[in-house]
Amino acid sequence: MSAGGRRMVIILSDNDMSRAYHALVVAITARQLGYSVALFVTGLGVALFGEKPRTRLVGLPLLARIYIRWALRRIGARRLEELVNSLTTHGVEVYVDEPALRMLGVKPRGDVRIAGSMTFIAKAEEADLLLTF
């Protein structure tokens, strides 16, 4: 079933493994279904989109992080880093919050757009579907 030119906006505000993973999978899946997808990344989530991405599993003890990575590999799920790298090749527009970049001292990847709240509001206003993670 095609989405018929529908627009989706996703906002990701954390680099928590669960939220980030689901946001990226939903963005790529929606693109494959024909949606125009804009992903806005703010807060700690901008760390995923830096030249040196930080994809550590926030808030989990070391053994839990190791177990989750092992379990994901065991079931054949893609790593978070792979999902980040494939967003733009799938046609997802990625916007990274400028104030959060500056606040965290992150230099953004070359394939993302730097934006602020005005861009987010403009895109969200036009969207058929708005999701937050």
LUMNU-479826 format. One line per 2 residues: number of its first residue (from 1); their letters; for each residue x, y, z of N, C-alpha, C. Coordinates in nm, 4 decimals, always signed. Layout:
<nodes>
NUM) A) X/Y/Z/X/Y/Z/X/Y/Z  ...
</nodes>
This chain:
<nodes>
1) MS) +0.0845/-0.1178/+0.0000/+0.0000/+0.0000/+0.0000/+0.0890/+0.1240/+0.0000  +0.0645/+0.2140/-0.0906/+0.1432/+0.3371/-0.0999/+0.0801/+0.4468/-0.0163
3) AG) +0.1645/+0.5331/+0.0356/+0.1160/+0.6430/+0.1183/+0.0649/+0.7581/+0.0330  +0.0886/+0.7516/-0.0982/+0.0331/+0.8505/-0.1899/+0.0787/+0.9928/-0.1654
5) GR) +0.2081/+1.0141/-0.1443/+0.2596/+1.1491/-0.1266/+0.2358/+1.2087/+0.0109  +0.2001/+1.1293/+0.1062/+0.1762/+1.1807/+0.2422/+0.3077/+1.2174/+0.3074
7) RM) +0.2994/+1.3101/+0.4025/+0.4189/+1.3595/+0.4713/+0.4180/+1.3213/+0.6187  +0.5345/+1.2779/+0.6640/+0.5523/+1.2403/+0.8038/+0.6688/+1.3201/+0.8610
9) VI) +0.6493/+1.3689/+0.9824/+0.7563/+1.4355/+1.0554/+0.7775/+1.3586/+1.1843  +0.9041/+1.3270/+1.2106/+0.9410/+1.2545/+1.3318/+1.0374/+1.3423/+1.4097
11) IL) +1.0160/+1.3544/+1.5398/+1.1104/+1.4269/+1.6235/+1.1723/+1.3280/+1.7222  +1.3059/+1.3277/+1.7254/+1.3829/+1.2425/+1.8151/+1.4603/+1.3337/+1.9086
13) SD) +1.4386/+1.3184/+2.0385/+1.5015/+1.4102/+2.1329/+1.5989/+1.3417/+2.2281  +1.6338/+1.2166/+2.1995/+1.7199/+1.1442/+2.2912/+1.8050/+1.0450/+2.2129
15) ND) +1.9202/+1.0067/+2.2691/+1.9983/+0.9012/+2.2059/+1.9834/+0.7695/+2.2823  +1.8755/+0.7599/+2.3592/+1.8389/+0.6349/+2.4245/+1.8194/+0.5292/+2.3159
17) MS) +1.8774/+0.4118/+2.3342/+1.8756/+0.3074/+2.2330/+1.7353/+0.2759/+2.1829  +1.6420/+0.2568/+2.2724/+1.5074/+0.2179/+2.2340/+1.4394/+0.3264/+2.1502
19) RA) +1.4420/+0.4480/+2.1984/+1.3778/+0.5578/+2.1241/+1.4444/+0.5811/+1.9894  +1.5762/+0.5910/+1.9908/+1.6483/+0.6188/+1.8665/+1.6262/+0.5068/+1.7654
21) YH) +1.6389/+0.3835/+1.8092/+1.6235/+0.2694/+1.7186/+1.4863/+0.2715/+1.6524  +1.3822/+0.2880/+1.7325/+1.2466/+0.2864/+1.6771/+1.2212/+0.4065/+1.5868
23) AL) +1.2704/+0.5222/+1.6235/+1.2519/+0.6401/+1.5386/+1.3160/+0.6197/+1.4019  +1.4371/+0.5653/+1.3993/+1.5072/+0.5453/+1.2729/+1.4422/+0.4366/+1.1886
25) VV) +1.4001/+0.3288/+1.2520/+1.3328/+0.2207/+1.1788/+1.2005/+0.2713/+1.1208  +1.1243/+0.3460/+1.1985/+0.9978/+0.4012/+1.1491/+1.0231/+0.4974/+1.0328
27) AI) +1.1249/+0.5800/+1.0426/+1.1565/+0.6753/+0.9353/+1.1896/+0.6018/+0.8061  +1.2749/+0.5014/+0.8135/+1.3143/+0.4266/+0.6935/+1.1961/+0.3482/+0.6378
29) TA) +1.1186/+0.2851/+0.7238/+1.0018/+0.2080/+0.6789/+0.8988/+0.2993/+0.6118  +0.8728/+0.4139/+0.6716/+0.7768/+0.5079/+0.6131/+0.8230/+0.5540/+0.4751
31) RQ) +0.9521/+0.5773/+0.4605/+1.0064/+0.6172/+0.3298/+0.9815/+0.5074/+0.2277  +1.0060/+0.3831/+0.2697/+0.9865/+0.2702/+0.1792/+0.8398/+0.2527/+0.1418
33) LG) +0.7493/+0.3017/+0.2265/+0.6064/+0.2953/+0.1971/+0.5583/+0.4152/+0.1161  +0.6506/+0.5057/+0.0827/+0.6160/+0.6184/-0.0028/+0.5938/+0.7504/+0.0675
35) YS) +0.6096/+0.7550/+0.1978/+0.5965/+0.8816/+0.2701/+0.7163/+0.9704/+0.2419  +0.6936/+1.0979/+0.2424/+0.8012/+1.1961/+0.2487/+0.8301/+1.2110/+0.3977
37) VA) +0.9547/+1.1874/+0.4400/+0.9863/+1.1838/+0.5826/+1.0912/+1.2878/+0.6178  +1.0597/+1.3679/+0.7192/+1.1562/+1.4614/+0.7773/+1.1788/+1.4185/+0.9213
39) LF) +1.3048/+1.3932/+0.9554/+1.3417/+1.3550/+1.0908/+1.4119/+1.4734/+1.1556  +1.3549/+1.5232/+1.2646/+1.4164/+1.6324/+1.3403/+1.4798/+1.5727/+1.4646
41) VT) +1.6064/+1.6077/+1.4862/+1.6809/+1.5531/+1.5979/+1.7223/+1.6676/+1.6890  +1.6930/+1.6548/+1.8168/+1.7254/+1.7586/+1.9137/+1.7739/+1.6935/+2.0426
43) GL) +1.8081/+1.7734/+2.1407/+1.8534/+1.7208/+2.2691/+1.9731/+1.6294/+2.2526  +1.9807/+1.5265/+2.3360/+2.0928/+1.4321/+2.3295/+2.0969/+1.3531/+2.1994
45) GV) +1.9858/+1.3516/+2.1265/+1.9814/+1.2806/+1.9990/+2.0803/+1.3326/+1.8972  +2.1194/+1.4610/+1.9068/+2.2137/+1.5160/+1.8092/+2.3481/+1.4440/+1.8148
47) AL) +2.3803/+1.3812/+1.9277/+2.5066/+1.3083/+1.9399/+2.5155/+1.1936/+1.8394  +2.4012/+1.1420/+1.7956/+2.3992/+1.0350/+1.6959/+2.4394/+1.0840/+1.5582
49) FG) +2.4265/+1.2143/+1.5340/+2.4464/+1.2691/+1.4004/+2.5683/+1.3590/+1.3896  +2.6631/+1.3384/+1.4798/+2.7885/+1.4114/+1.4734/+2.8878/+1.3396/+1.3842
51) EK) +2.9967/+1.4094/+1.3485/+3.1018/+1.3460/+1.2693/+3.1566/+1.2233/+1.3417  +3.1595/+1.2303/+1.4741/+3.1991/+1.1160/+1.5564/+3.0769/+1.0782/+1.6401
53) PR) +2.9855/+0.9970/+1.5821/+2.8598/+0.9678/+1.6516/+2.8807/+0.8957/+1.7843  +2.7987/+0.9351/+1.8797/+2.7985/+0.8684/+2.0107/+2.6669/+0.7923/+2.0202
55) TR) +2.6790/+0.6631/+2.0120/+2.5586/+0.5793/+2.0100/+2.5521/+0.4879/+2.1311  +2.6126/+0.5291/+2.2370/+2.6091/+0.4441/+2.3558/+2.4656/+0.4319/+2.4066
57) LV) +2.4403/+0.3259/+2.4760/+2.3067/+0.3012/+2.5289/+2.2915/+0.3787/+2.6584  +2.2236/+0.4895/+2.6522/+2.2105/+0.5798/+2.7659/+2.1314/+0.5159/+2.8786
59) GL) +2.1799/+0.5336/+2.9995/+2.1051/+0.4929/+3.1176/+2.1080/+0.3455/+3.1509  +2.1841/+0.2658/+3.0765/+2.1888/+0.1230/+3.1051/+2.3254/+0.0833/+3.1603
61) PL) +2.3272/-0.0083/+3.2553/+2.4549/-0.0596/+3.3041/+2.5286/-0.1328/+3.1915  +2.6592/-0.1450/+3.2061/+2.7438/-0.2055/+3.1032/+2.6956/-0.3444/+3.0615
63) LA) +2.6665/-0.4301/+3.1542/+2.6240/-0.5664/+3.1182/+2.4925/-0.5665/+3.0402  +2.4016/-0.4779/+3.0741/+2.2751/-0.4679/+2.9998/+2.3012/-0.4207/+2.8576
65) RI) +2.3917/-0.3240/+2.8405/+2.4256/-0.2749/+2.7051/+2.4861/-0.3868/+2.6217  +2.5762/-0.4636/+2.6810/+2.6395/-0.5750/+2.6088/+2.5350/-0.6780/+2.5688
67) YI) +2.4458/-0.7108/+2.6606/+2.3415/-0.8097/+2.6309/+2.2507/-0.7619/+2.5174  +2.2080/-0.6357/+2.5200/+2.1185/-0.5842/+2.4163/+2.1863/-0.5874/+2.2798
69) RW) +2.3122/-0.5456/+2.2735/+2.3848/-0.5513/+2.1451/+2.3937/-0.6955/+2.0947  +2.4236/-0.7886/+2.1845/+2.4327/-0.9294/+2.1475/+2.2975/-0.9793/+2.0980
71) AL) +2.1907/-0.9469/+2.1693/+2.0571/-0.9936/+2.1320/+2.0152/-0.9376/+1.9962  +2.0456/-0.8122/+1.9696/+2.0128/-0.7538/+1.8393/+2.0885/-0.8237/+1.7267
73) RR) +2.2160/-0.8505/+1.7493/+2.2945/-0.9218/+1.6475/+2.2392/-1.0620/+1.6247  +2.1995/-1.1273/+1.7324/+2.1479/-1.2645/+1.7246/+2.0229/-1.2725/+1.6385
75) IG) +1.9356/-1.1743/+1.6465/+1.8120/-1.1784/+1.5666/+1.8281/-1.1115/+1.4298  +1.9482/-1.0635/+1.4005/+1.9748/-1.0054/+1.2700/+1.9301/-0.8611/+1.2546
77) AR) +1.9037/-0.7928/+1.3652/+1.8631/-0.6521/+1.3584/+1.9847/-0.5662/+1.3238  +1.9601/-0.4618/+1.2512/+2.0689/-0.3714/+1.2133/+2.1152/-0.2910/+1.3338
79) RL) +2.2423/-0.2588/+1.3363/+2.2976/-0.1768/+1.4434/+2.2497/-0.0334/+1.4268  +2.2435/+0.0391/+1.5371/+2.2002/+0.1781/+1.5361/+2.2861/+0.2607/+1.4417
81) EE) +2.4161/+0.2382/+1.4422/+2.5074/+0.3115/+1.3548/+2.4718/+0.2899/+1.2073  +2.4356/+0.1673/+1.1712/+2.3970/+0.1367/+1.0332/+2.2698/+0.2116/+0.9949
83) LV) +2.1745/+0.2181/+1.0866/+2.0503/+0.2901/+1.0589/+2.0776/+0.4385/+1.0375  +2.1611/+0.4972/+1.1230/+2.1966/+0.6387/+1.1077/+2.2591/+0.6617/+0.9711
85) NS) +2.3513/+0.5753/+0.9328/+2.4213/+0.5906/+0.8052/+2.3301/+0.5724/+0.6842  +2.2226/+0.4977/+0.6988/+2.1377/+0.4693/+0.5829/+2.0180/+0.5634/+0.5680
87) LT) +1.9948/+0.6513/+0.6636/+1.8775/+0.7394/+0.6566/+1.8733/+0.8209/+0.5277  +1.9803/+0.8928/+0.4992/+1.9773/+0.9814/+0.3822/+1.9795/+0.9027/+0.2517
89) TH) +2.0410/+0.7842/+0.2508/+2.0381/+0.7036/+0.1284/+1.8978/+0.6520/+0.1000  +1.8151/+0.6411/+0.2034/+1.6757/+0.6015/+0.1851/+1.5872/+0.7221/+0.1516
91) GV) +1.6433/+0.8415/+0.1555/+1.5656/+0.9603/+0.1203/+1.5003/+1.0307/+0.2373  +1.5414/+0.9982/+0.3588/+1.4885/+1.0670/+0.4765/+1.5626/+1.2001/+0.4900
93) EV) +1.4879/+1.3083/+0.5033/+1.5488/+1.4389/+0.5283/+1.5805/+1.4469/+0.6772  +1.7071/+1.4666/+0.7114/+1.7477/+1.4713/+0.8517/+1.7847/+1.6148/+0.8869
95) YV) +1.7167/+1.6681/+0.9886/+1.7413/+1.8029/+1.0389/+1.7919/+1.7916/+1.1820  +1.9040/+1.8581/+1.2096/+1.9626/+1.8530/+1.3430/+1.9519/+1.9917/+1.4046
97) DE) +1.9069/+1.9953/+1.5286/+1.8823/+2.1201/+1.6003/+2.0128/+2.1955/+1.6273  +2.0218/+2.3159/+1.5739/+2.1437/+2.3957/+1.5882/+2.1783/+2.4287/+1.7331
99) PA) +2.0831/+2.4777/+1.8143/+2.1194/+2.5067/+1.9534/+2.1709/+2.3837/+2.0292  +2.1121/+2.2678/+2.0050/+2.1576/+2.1457/+2.0732/+2.2981/+2.1076/+2.0271
101) LR) +2.3262/+2.1260/+1.8981/+2.4614/+2.0993/+1.8473/+2.5636/+2.1846/+1.9212  +2.5336/+2.3141/+1.9293/+2.6273/+2.4059/+1.9962/+2.6402/+2.3734/+2.1445
103) ML) +2.5285/+2.3461/+2.2077/+2.5294/+2.3185/+2.3510/+2.6140/+2.1940/+2.3836  +2.6039/+2.0907/+2.2994/+2.6766/+1.9662/+2.3239/+2.8140/+1.9639/+2.2572
105) GV) +2.8449/+2.0679/+2.1785/+2.9742/+2.0735/+2.1112/+2.9913/+1.9675/+2.0046  +2.8837/+1.9360/+1.9332/+2.8864/+1.8321/+1.8300/+2.8997/+1.8965/+1.6933
107) KP) +2.9954/+1.8477/+1.6145/+3.0085/+1.8919/+1.4760/+2.9273/+1.7948/+1.3903  +2.8271/+1.8455/+1.3160/+2.7342/+1.7559/+1.2453/+2.7958/+1.6850/+1.1250
109) RG) +2.7386/+1.5694/+1.0929/+2.7740/+1.4962/+0.9713/+2.7429/+1.5830/+0.8506  +2.8079/+1.5553/+0.7410/+2.7871/+1.6334/+0.6195/+2.6550/+1.6087/+0.5496
111) DV) +2.5871/+1.4979/+0.5815/+2.4635/+1.4648/+0.5102/+2.3366/+1.5049/+0.5844  +2.3508/+1.5886/+0.6874/+2.2333/+1.6360/+0.7604/+2.2194/+1.7865/+0.7427
113) RI) +2.0993/+1.8344/+0.7640/+2.0719/+1.9776/+0.7563/+2.0629/+2.0339/+0.8974  +2.1168/+2.1519/+0.9154/+2.1098/+2.2178/+1.0456/+1.9877/+2.3079/+1.0433
115) AG) +1.9060/+2.2970/+1.1459/+1.7807/+2.3721/+1.1492/+1.7474/+2.4124/+1.2916  +1.6425/+2.4900/+1.3030/+1.5940/+2.5309/+1.4334/+1.4442/+2.5083/+1.4422
117) SM) +1.3848/+2.5680/+1.5417/+1.2426/+2.5436/+1.5680/+1.1523/+2.5952/+1.4564  +1.1920/+2.7008/+1.3871/+1.1079/+2.7529/+1.2784/+1.0937/+2.6496/+1.1661
119) TF) +1.2024/+2.5840/+1.1322/+1.1971/+2.4813/+1.0279/+1.1101/+2.3656/+1.0731  +1.1274/+2.3238/+1.1985/+1.0458/+2.2150/+1.2512/+0.8976/+2.2496/+1.2447
121) IA) +0.8612/+2.3688/+1.2882/+0.7208/+2.4103/+1.2894/+0.6645/+2.4135/+1.1484  +0.7414/+2.4663/+1.0537/+0.6957/+2.4723/+0.9140/+0.6716/+2.3317/+0.8586
123) KA) +0.7638/+2.2402/+0.8830/+0.7473/+2.1026/+0.8337/+0.6321/+2.0319/+0.9054  +0.6231/+2.0513/+1.0363/+0.5174/+1.9853/+1.1139/+0.3798/+2.0345/+1.0720
125) EE) +0.3699/+2.1618/+1.0382/+0.2428/+2.2198/+0.9953/+0.1903/+2.1538/+0.8677  +0.2819/+2.1126/+0.7811/+0.2453/+2.0513/+0.6533/+0.2265/+1.8993/+0.6621
127) AD) +0.2649/+1.8412/+0.7749/+0.2673/+1.6950/+0.7881/+0.1288/+1.6364/+0.8061  +0.1131/+1.5158/+0.7516/-0.0090/+1.4367/+0.7738/+0.0021/+1.3578/+0.9034
129) LL) +0.1251/+1.3317/+0.9446/+0.1500/+1.2500/+1.0618/+0.2729/+1.3032/+1.1344  +0.2616/+1.3231/+1.2654/+0.3718/+1.3718/+1.3476/+0.3954/+1.2729/+1.4611
131) LT) +0.5185/+1.2207/+1.4691/+0.5537/+1.1231/+1.5719/+0.6681/+1.1781/+1.6567  +0.6663/+1.1456/+1.7846/+0.7753/+1.1881/+1.8733/+0.8380/+1.0669/+1.9403
133) F) +0.9679/+1.0711/+1.9532/+1.0434/+0.9652/+2.0206/+1.1406/+1.0299/+2.1158
</nodes>
